[in-house]
Amino acid sequence: MMRRIAVGLAVLTIGAPAPALAQDREPLTLEGLYLFHTFDQRDGQPVCMETWEFGPDGVMLVESGQERVRKRYRTETDRDGHWIVSETLETNGAPDCMGHRSGGVTPGESRIYVVPLNNGTITTCPPPQHVAGGAPYISGCYGRIVLASGAG
């Protein structure tokens, strides 16, 4: 299914006008409790489900399996679209929803490319590639987040 989404997005971007400049895009604002689930499934269920809480103070709390992580976050918007930029401040080191343990707190930021959809969900992806005309092309997206209050 992801290949169909990626191909569809590529077709849409080939005929699309050049991407808008960052100042032309509406900024992404995240605040509240979101539910994340992977697109990958096992036995009809997401392989991984997490909670991501975005605080108004720039602190993000992630619960994944037994792992609890506190991060500093911000959103950025550039010519490609929207990003969640975060830096891990602390973790309890317990296994996450995939059974992996983090190596602890490592310095530096990580970036997740995000695509807000009209239905209120936000798709999370690796950084986009670019087609010949420069338009972003996304594939291999991880999953989606949705406000917990809007989850069905």
MIBA-285354 format. One line per field, with one value per residue (C-alpha): residue number from 1; residue in three letters; z, x, y. Coordinates in Angstrom, 3 decimals. Layout:
// MIBA-285354
pos	c(NUM;...) .
code	c(ALA;...) .
zz	c(Z;...) .
xx	c(X;...) .
yy	c(Y;...) .
This chain:
// MIBA-285354
pos	c(1;2;3;4;5;6;7;8;9;10;11;12;13;14;15;16;17;18;19;20;21;22;23;24;25;26;27;28;29;30;31;32;33;34;35;36;37;38;39;40;41;42;43;44;45;46;47;48;49;50;51;52;53;54;55;56;57;58;59;60;61;62;63;64;65;66;67;68;69;70;71;72;73;74;75;76;77;78;79;80;81;82;83;84;85;86;87;88;89;90;91;92;93;94;95;96;97;98;99;100;101;102;103;104;105;106;107;108;109;110;111;112;113;114;115;116;117;118;119;120;121;122;123;124;125;126;127;128;129;130;131;132;133;134;135;136;137;138;139;140;141;142;143;144;145;146;147;148;149;150;151;152) .
code	c(MET;MET;ARG;ARG;ILE;ALA;VAL;GLY;LEU;ALA;VAL;LEU;THR;ILE;GLY;ALA;PRO;ALA;PRO;ALA;LEU;ALA;GLN;ASP;ARG;GLU;PRO;LEU;THR;LEU;GLU;GLY;LEU;TYR;LEU;PHE;HIS;THR;PHE;ASP;GLN;ARG;ASP;GLY;GLN;PRO;VAL;CYS;MET;GLU;THR;TRP;GLU;PHE;GLY;PRO;ASP;GLY;VAL;MET;LEU;VAL;GLU;SER;GLY;GLN;GLU;ARG;VAL;ARG;LYS;ARG;TYR;ARG;THR;GLU;THR;ASP;ARG;ASP;GLY;HIS;TRP;ILE;VAL;SER;GLU;THR;LEU;GLU;THR;ASN;GLY;ALA;PRO;ASP;CYS;MET;GLY;HIS;ARG;SER;GLY;GLY;VAL;THR;PRO;GLY;GLU;SER;ARG;ILE;TYR;VAL;VAL;PRO;LEU;ASN;ASN;GLY;THR;ILE;THR;THR;CYS;PRO;PRO;PRO;GLN;HIS;VAL;ALA;GLY;GLY;ALA;PRO;TYR;ILE;SER;GLY;CYS;TYR;GLY;ARG;ILE;VAL;LEU;ALA;SER;GLY;ALA;GLY) .
zz	c(0.000;0.792;-2.768;-4.091;-1.828;-2.878;-6.579;-6.211;-4.484;-7.187;-9.894;-8.057;-7.561;-11.155;-12.488;-9.481;-9.431;-7.633;-3.863;-1.908;-0.012;3.733;4.419;2.171;4.219;7.269;10.274;11.994;15.589;17.824;21.349;23.278;23.453;20.161;19.415;17.032;15.212;12.556;9.055;9.348;10.785;12.292;12.566;11.461;14.211;14.087;14.991;17.330;19.122;21.212;22.848;22.014;24.255;22.984;25.740;25.242;26.846;24.043;25.991;24.349;26.340;24.518;25.916;23.807;25.314;28.690;27.570;28.789;27.027;27.629;24.697;23.780;20.486;17.973;14.577;11.450;8.028;4.935;1.170;1.491;4.203;7.940;10.430;14.075;15.392;18.762;21.147;23.788;27.301;29.282;28.931;31.380;29.027;29.117;25.932;23.453;21.623;19.223;22.107;21.456;24.155;23.410;23.974;26.411;25.767;22.774;21.967;18.885;17.228;15.149;12.446;11.369;8.186;8.754;6.374;7.883;6.140;5.755;8.054;11.016;11.011;10.485;8.546;9.809;7.258;6.609;4.825;1.283;-1.851;-4.766;-8.305;-11.274;-11.005;-7.331;-5.842;-2.695;-3.078;0.036;0.522;3.293;5.816;9.340;10.525;11.654;14.673;15.568;18.476;21.175;21.556;17.862;17.814;17.180) .
xx	c(0.000;2.859;4.146;0.762;0.831;4.396;3.607;0.435;2.319;4.998;2.364;0.740;4.038;5.246;2.392;2.288;3.724;7.017;6.771;5.719;8.339;8.417;6.892;3.930;3.100;0.903;3.107;2.468;1.320;1.301;-0.056;-1.815;-1.821;-1.425;-1.637;0.970;0.638;2.806;1.632;3.367;0.980;1.074;-2.108;-4.152;-2.779;-0.098;3.333;3.875;1.621;2.855;1.602;3.267;2.385;3.379;3.427;3.090;6.534;8.371;8.587;7.484;6.762;6.771;5.458;6.424;6.027;7.774;10.012;9.359;11.210;11.290;12.355;12.635;10.818;9.916;8.265;9.873;8.501;10.675;10.200;9.658;7.024;6.795;9.200;9.194;12.691;13.462;16.301;16.118;16.630;16.084;14.875;14.252;16.059;13.238;12.214;10.068;7.033;9.341;11.282;14.365;16.265;17.716;21.391;20.513;20.559;22.691;23.427;21.926;18.575;16.505;14.075;10.823;9.131;5.381;2.467;-0.761;-3.817;-7.291;-8.790;-6.748;-4.111;-0.434;1.704;5.281;8.026;11.762;13.142;11.746;13.710;13.274;12.073;13.871;11.844;12.739;9.361;9.558;8.809;8.002;7.995;8.555;6.476;6.476;2.934;0.575;-0.332;-3.783;-5.011;-6.200;-9.390;-10.157;-9.307;-12.188) .
yy	c(0.000;2.399;2.014;3.136;6.184;7.041;6.599;8.666;11.445;11.376;11.693;14.577;16.409;16.063;18.187;20.472;23.972;24.539;24.098;27.146;29.048;28.459;31.881;30.955;27.838;27.814;26.906;23.590;23.875;20.825;20.809;18.087;14.311;12.420;8.715;7.281;3.977;2.408;1.650;-1.740;-4.282;-7.736;-9.779;-6.760;-4.498;-1.790;-3.185;-0.258;2.226;5.164;8.338;11.659;14.587;18.025;20.625;24.385;24.738;22.907;19.639;16.388;13.221;9.886;6.602;3.605;0.144;0.440;3.301;6.844;9.672;13.409;15.571;19.204;19.867;22.523;22.502;23.921;24.645;24.912;24.645;20.876;21.080;20.519;18.953;17.933;18.618;17.041;16.367;13.650;15.011;11.811;8.242;5.426;2.997;0.437;-1.430;0.535;-0.844;-2.706;-4.271;-2.118;-0.277;3.129;3.680;6.435;10.140;11.089;14.717;16.322;16.752;14.373;15.449;13.794;14.992;15.276;15.665;17.054;15.589;17.062;14.407;15.706;12.975;13.694;11.222;10.763;10.103;10.136;13.225;13.576;12.938;15.353;14.670;16.247;19.481;19.839;18.871;16.711;13.014;11.017;7.267;4.772;6.690;5.279;5.853;8.563;10.602;11.850;13.936;11.536;13.588;12.976;9.270;6.953) .
